């Protein structure tokens, strides 16, 4: 009943604050109301939180209202922490901290120190995080301000709860208990729920996992009724982790609910690991429609991160520019005040009027020269800053692309190995339970053996590719006959040809040698033939041909399937394509094709694909023509 009363009181406070905005426009009180709305919306609706925080900063800057500006900058730091753009968050926290120290505002200095401490903990700078958290606690103890003590204590626990020393951990638990008492004392509804989530963490540490989950569920239910979407997301993610630890079958349910409330409250940026979990679960369950939906959400998260970074950088630069302009105006005002006093004093001594005017003229000339030089320096710095910003954005984008490729490569390896292992486990279970005969099991094992060998060959190819990425890789080609290579590969995929009644035709033109690395070229051949069988209908034909052009040989693999989606075709062999298109006709693009391209280029060749004029697709690669000798491969 207490929590229900407080949740209704919070909603009523939001309504009252919005109504009050109409009465106190363009004043310091207006800034205070904007800052209050920012805090109220922080755990409810993140976009509204950011909008009110930005408005508060702009109005406070224009009115020179330093207290309101300190709080607005701190709130913007919290907004970008949730987005998440932790570096922008750190910048705004740091600006707020500097202003708080200059104004002697100890409570806000303590809060900002604690927030920056959490940022250092995220970076893994444990020593800096602990030092700042302890400094923040010392300031709170010095001021005796209970209005912020609960928040600082809770964050102190989050910094120290993993301390290995028993005394340090007990001190963190004592801080959490005191924070919970203060939250109840001041009827701080959100802080009550926040400390209960930390208490659930302590229950889990002591082995009371089910009790911890029950307490988290209470917090989640209360947060739903009060619209505190972030606490629902936070609690559901904890429940998903605990349910997984207990091996409960419904852990995905918590992930889905967390995603639902993250979308509702604008916290999608925090959900990348959860969305990836849901995506992998959908892939494992064969639900391609849901997998595509989650892949789209991952792309949306990346787009939002870029937009938030750009918008946040603009807001910060505008603030920094306004702050420098304000300092300049203050300096100019002080100079003008001193000049006025001097002028009044000079007026007493009229006989020195001419000398005074000459001095003023010289000062003004010097000032103009200084302003002109400062202007030129400012423009130069602005250009340098813009260039650095572009470089940073390009570097960040490339890092995201590389990270996405790495994750997909891991998923590919995990998926290819999971299937044969699961089949082996299933067959052994059937035999153990006498569900099938040994003869039937033998046939099944032979099929699994064939697929496992193919999977191992793919894995060997990926390992070979990984070695090529390492410094010191040396490419030493040998001559191999294309027909021999293709014939060897055909044996490895014979079961696929038989299953779909496909006809593989290796043309006589393939009796031509090329320079290549055996493992690398066979990885390429396996993938091209496997793709052809995958997208060919039953009873169709796959044709392999070779054309000699001067010192190069072009090998083509042609199928009679559905062809390649024109949207996918231009970027079929690029990393970026894996984030925007998923396959021929929309299913799985092929990290393997990217590795094929890398292998072919390392062998001084090129690779490509095109749709045939009538039907099907043609994958082709070109390699240097070889001269057969005693070292020729077979």
Secondary structure by P-SEA (a helix, b strand, c coil): caaaaaaaaaaaaaaaaaaaaacccccaaaaaaaaaaaaaaccccaaaaaaaaaaaaaaaaaacaaaaaaaaaaaaaaaaaaacaaaaaaaaaaaaaaaaaaacaaaaaaaaaaaaaaaaaaacaaaaaaaaaaaaaaaaaaaccccaaaaaaaaaaaaccccccaaaaaaaaaaaaaaaaaaaaacaaaaaaaaaaaaaaaaaaacaaaaaaaaaaaaaaaaaaacaaaaaaaaaaaaaaaaaaaccccaaaaaaaaaaaaaaaccccccaaaaaaaaaaaaaacaaaaaaaaaaaaaaaaaaaaaaaaaaaaaaaaaaaaaaaaaaaaaaaaaaaaaaaaaaaaaaaccaaaaaaaaaaaaaaaaaaaaaaaaaaaaaaaaaaaaaaaaaaaaaaaaaaaaaaaaaaaaaaaaaaaaaaaaaaaaaaaaaaccccaaaaaaaaaaaaaaaaaaaaaaaaaaaaaaaaccbbbbbbbbbbaaaaaaaaaaaaaaaaaaabbbbbbcccccccccccaaaaaaaaaaaaaaaaaaccccbbbbbbbbbcccbbbbbbbbcccccccccccccccaaaaacccccccccccaaaaaaaaaaaaacccccccccccbbbbbbccccbbbbcccccc
